[in-house]
Amino acid sequence: MITRDAVRHVYGTDVYSADGDKIGSAGQVYLDNDTGEPAWVAVRTGLFGKKESFVPLQDATLDGDRLEIPFAKDKVKNAPRIDQDGELSPADEDELYRYYQPQPADDAARTTSGDAADRPGGGDAMTRSEERLVAGTRTEPVAKARLRRYTVTEDQQVTVPVRREEVRLERDRAPGADDGSAPGDRDSDPAMTLWAERPVVTTEAVPVEKVRLGKQTVTGEKTVSGEVRKERVELEDDTHQDPADR
């Protein structure tokens, strides 16, 4: 049994028969209009998968990328061809159910006898029918997401402490200044080299985060509309009809 949570994993899987023969690949999954449970899968068969056959999912099993169905390969390929218009009509489902699960003779007899009682003229009562909108959903791929890496350039500022040397005068009493004697040979003009640090900018690549793809399911509501037909019952009373007009 394929659950609603597993529907997203069915699309694109390989479909195998009960005998282990590969039939084709799984396409769209169709949900039951009443219960919302997965009911049918369109299986792509034939050369290049150009043909599609509908198969019931009631007894199907999903094992990894392998969908196994309890029908033979020829049974699926010879299934009635149904036009895919986004939804299986009740008539389409009836035709497919009759193909995959033929109706027993006694059930068919009961259905025939029951229909006869509802026909006009089949008694003093009739059943009035009307169509109602039955909304359902199907799961299909709508987009493909992938991760792509690219590089952007931006300006950045950093503060770097720098040091520099400055000259200063240091004064001491000259030798012989106390006794008044004259100094000896004068020293040559002194000089020194001053050093300073300058900021240097380089770059290095460091890992900052890991990004991966993930999926989540969100639920919303959409409003759909369509035309429905209703039967009306009117009374035709000829009790007051003129006998001459009868």
C-alpha positions as CSV (number, residue, x, y, z in Angstrom):
1,M,0.0,0.0,0.0
2,I,1.4,3.4,-1.0
3,T,0.8,6.1,1.6
4,R,0.4,9.8,0.9
5,D,3.8,10.5,2.4
6,A,5.4,8.1,-0.1
7,V,3.7,9.7,-3.2
8,R,6.6,12.1,-3.8
9,H,9.0,9.1,-4.0
10,V,6.9,7.2,-6.6
11,Y,7.5,9.5,-9.6
12,G,10.2,8.3,-11.9
13,T,10.8,4.9,-10.2
14,D,11.1,1.7,-12.2
15,V,7.9,-0.3,-12.3
16,Y,8.1,-4.1,-12.1
17,S,5.5,-6.8,-12.4
18,A,4.7,-9.6,-10.0
19,D,7.0,-11.9,-12.0
20,G,10.0,-9.4,-11.8
21,D,9.6,-8.1,-15.3
22,K,10.3,-4.4,-15.8
23,I,7.2,-2.7,-17.3
24,G,8.3,0.9,-17.5
25,S,8.6,4.0,-15.2
26,A,6.1,5.6,-12.9
27,G,4.5,8.9,-13.8
28,Q,1.8,10.9,-12.2
29,V,0.0,9.6,-9.1
30,Y,-3.7,10.1,-8.9
31,L,-5.5,10.4,-5.5
32,D,-8.9,9.0,-4.6
33,N,-11.5,11.8,-4.7
34,D,-13.2,10.6,-1.5
35,T,-10.4,9.4,0.8
36,G,-7.5,11.4,-0.6
37,E,-5.4,8.3,-0.6
38,P,-3.1,7.3,-3.6
39,A,-5.3,5.3,-6.0
40,W,-3.7,5.1,-9.5
41,V,-0.3,5.6,-11.1
42,A,0.3,6.3,-14.8
43,V,3.0,3.9,-16.0
44,R,5.0,4.9,-19.0
45,T,5.6,1.9,-21.3
46,G,6.7,1.3,-24.9
47,L,9.6,2.7,-26.8
48,F,10.9,5.9,-25.1
49,G,8.0,5.6,-22.6
50,K,5.6,7.3,-25.0
51,K,2.6,5.2,-24.0
52,E,1.0,5.3,-20.5
53,S,-1.3,2.9,-18.8
54,F,-3.1,3.4,-15.5
55,V,-2.5,0.9,-12.7
56,P,-4.2,0.7,-9.3
57,L,-1.9,1.3,-6.3
58,Q,-4.0,-0.7,-3.8
59,D,-1.6,-3.7,-3.6
60,A,1.5,-2.0,-4.9
61,T,4.7,-1.8,-2.8
62,L,7.6,0.7,-3.0
63,D,11.1,-0.5,-2.3
64,G,13.7,2.2,-2.8
65,D,13.5,3.2,-6.5
66,R,11.5,0.1,-7.4
67,L,7.7,0.0,-7.6
68,E,6.2,-3.5,-7.6
69,I,2.6,-4.1,-8.8
70,P,0.7,-7.4,-8.7
71,F,0.0,-7.5,-12.4
72,A,1.7,-9.0,-15.4
73,K,3.5,-6.9,-17.9
74,D,1.0,-7.7,-20.7
75,K,-1.9,-6.9,-18.4
76,V,-0.6,-3.3,-17.9
77,K,0.3,-2.7,-21.5
78,N,-3.1,-3.8,-22.7
79,A,-5.0,-1.7,-20.2
80,P,-7.7,0.7,-21.5
81,R,-6.2,4.0,-22.8
82,I,-7.5,6.9,-20.8
83,D,-6.9,10.5,-21.8
84,Q,-5.0,12.4,-19.1
85,D,-6.9,15.6,-18.5
86,G,-5.8,16.1,-14.9
87,E,-8.4,13.9,-13.3
88,L,-9.9,10.4,-13.7
89,S,-13.6,10.6,-14.2
90,P,-15.9,8.0,-12.4
91,A,-16.5,6.4,-15.8
92,D,-12.8,6.1,-16.4
93,E,-12.3,4.5,-13.0
94,D,-15.1,2.1,-13.5
95,E,-13.7,1.0,-16.8
96,L,-10.2,0.5,-15.3
97,Y,-11.6,-1.4,-12.2
98,R,-13.6,-3.7,-14.5
99,Y,-10.4,-4.4,-16.4
100,Y,-8.1,-5.1,-13.4
101,Q,-10.8,-6.6,-11.1
102,P,-13.7,-8.1,-13.2
103,Q,-17.0,-7.8,-11.4
104,P,-18.5,-11.1,-10.1
105,A,-21.6,-12.3,-11.9
106,D,-23.9,-12.1,-8.8
107,D,-22.8,-8.5,-8.2
108,A,-23.5,-7.6,-11.8
109,A,-27.0,-9.2,-11.5
110,R,-27.7,-7.2,-8.3
111,T,-26.6,-4.0,-10.1
112,T,-28.8,-4.6,-13.0
113,S,-31.9,-5.4,-10.9
114,G,-31.3,-2.3,-8.8
115,D,-31.0,0.0,-11.8
116,A,-34.3,-1.3,-13.1
117,A,-36.1,-0.2,-10.0
118,D,-34.8,3.4,-10.4
119,R,-35.8,3.7,-14.1
120,P,-38.8,6.0,-14.9
121,G,-41.9,3.9,-15.2
122,G,-40.4,1.2,-13.0
123,G,-42.9,1.9,-10.2
124,D,-44.5,4.9,-8.4
125,A,-41.2,6.5,-7.4
126,M,-38.0,7.6,-9.1
127,T,-34.6,8.7,-8.0
128,R,-33.5,12.2,-8.7
129,S,-29.8,12.6,-9.3
130,E,-27.5,15.6,-9.4
131,E,-23.9,16.2,-10.0
132,R,-21.6,17.5,-7.3
133,L,-18.1,18.9,-7.6
134,V,-15.6,16.4,-6.2
135,A,-12.2,18.0,-5.6
136,G,-9.0,16.0,-5.5
137,T,-5.3,16.5,-5.9
138,R,-2.5,14.9,-7.8
139,T,1.2,15.2,-7.2
140,E,3.4,16.3,-10.1
141,P,6.9,17.9,-10.4
142,V,6.6,21.7,-10.6
143,A,10.2,22.9,-10.3
144,K,13.8,21.7,-9.8
145,A,16.0,23.4,-7.2
146,R,19.8,23.2,-7.2
147,L,22.7,24.8,-5.4
148,R,24.9,27.2,-7.4
149,R,28.0,28.9,-6.0
150,Y,29.2,32.3,-7.2
151,T,31.5,35.0,-6.0
152,V,30.6,38.6,-5.1
153,T,33.0,41.4,-4.1
154,E,32.4,43.8,-1.2
155,D,34.4,46.4,0.7
156,Q,35.6,45.5,4.3
157,Q,37.5,47.5,6.8
158,V,39.8,46.3,9.6
159,T,41.8,48.2,12.2
160,V,45.5,47.3,12.5
161,P,47.7,48.6,15.3
162,V,51.0,50.1,13.9
163,R,54.1,51.4,15.7
164,R,56.6,54.0,14.6
165,E,59.8,55.5,16.0
166,E,60.1,59.2,16.7
167,V,63.2,61.1,17.5
168,R,63.7,63.0,20.8
169,L,66.4,65.1,22.3
170,E,68.2,63.8,25.4
171,R,70.3,66.4,27.2
172,D,73.1,65.5,29.6
173,R,75.9,67.8,31.1
174,A,78.9,67.8,28.9
175,P,82.2,66.5,30.3
176,G,84.3,69.3,31.9
177,A,81.4,71.7,32.3
178,D,81.9,71.9,36.0
179,D,85.6,72.8,36.0
180,G,85.4,75.2,33.1
181,S,87.8,73.2,30.9
182,A,87.1,73.3,27.2
183,P,85.8,70.2,25.6
184,G,87.9,68.1,23.4
185,D,87.3,67.4,19.7
186,R,83.8,68.0,18.7
187,D,81.7,64.9,17.8
188,S,80.6,64.7,14.2
189,D,76.9,65.5,13.6
190,P,75.0,62.4,14.9
191,A,72.3,60.7,12.8
192,M,69.9,57.8,13.3
193,T,67.4,55.8,11.2
194,L,63.7,55.9,12.3
195,W,61.5,52.9,11.6
196,A,57.7,52.7,11.2
197,E,55.2,49.9,10.6
198,R,52.9,50.1,7.6
199,P,49.6,48.1,7.4
200,V,49.6,45.3,4.8
201,V,46.4,43.8,3.5
202,T,46.1,40.2,2.3
203,T,43.2,37.8,2.1
204,E,42.6,34.2,3.0
205,A,39.7,31.8,2.4
206,V,38.2,30.2,5.5
207,P,35.1,28.0,5.7
208,V,32.1,29.8,7.4
209,E,29.1,27.5,6.9
210,K,27.8,24.4,5.1
211,V,24.7,24.8,2.9
212,R,22.5,21.8,1.9
213,L,19.2,21.4,0.1
214,G,16.2,20.3,2.2
215,K,12.4,20.0,1.5
216,Q,9.4,20.7,3.6
217,T,5.7,20.3,2.9
218,V,3.4,23.3,3.4
219,T,-0.4,23.2,3.3
220,G,-2.6,25.8,1.7
221,E,-6.0,26.1,0.1
222,K,-7.1,26.7,-3.5
223,T,-10.6,27.2,-4.8
224,V,-11.8,25.4,-7.9
225,S,-15.0,25.8,-9.8
226,G,-16.9,23.8,-12.4
227,E,-20.3,23.2,-13.9
228,V,-22.7,20.6,-12.5
229,R,-26.0,19.3,-13.8
230,K,-29.1,18.6,-11.6
231,E,-32.2,16.7,-12.4
232,R,-35.6,18.3,-11.6
233,V,-38.8,16.4,-11.1
234,E,-42.2,17.9,-12.2
235,L,-45.7,16.6,-11.8
236,E,-47.7,15.9,-14.9
237,D,-51.3,15.7,-13.8
238,D,-54.0,15.0,-16.4
239,T,-56.9,14.4,-14.0
240,H,-58.4,17.8,-15.0
241,Q,-57.9,17.3,-18.7
242,D,-61.1,17.8,-20.8
243,P,-62.3,14.3,-21.9
244,A,-62.7,15.7,-25.4
245,D,-59.0,16.3,-25.6
246,R,-58.1,12.8,-24.5
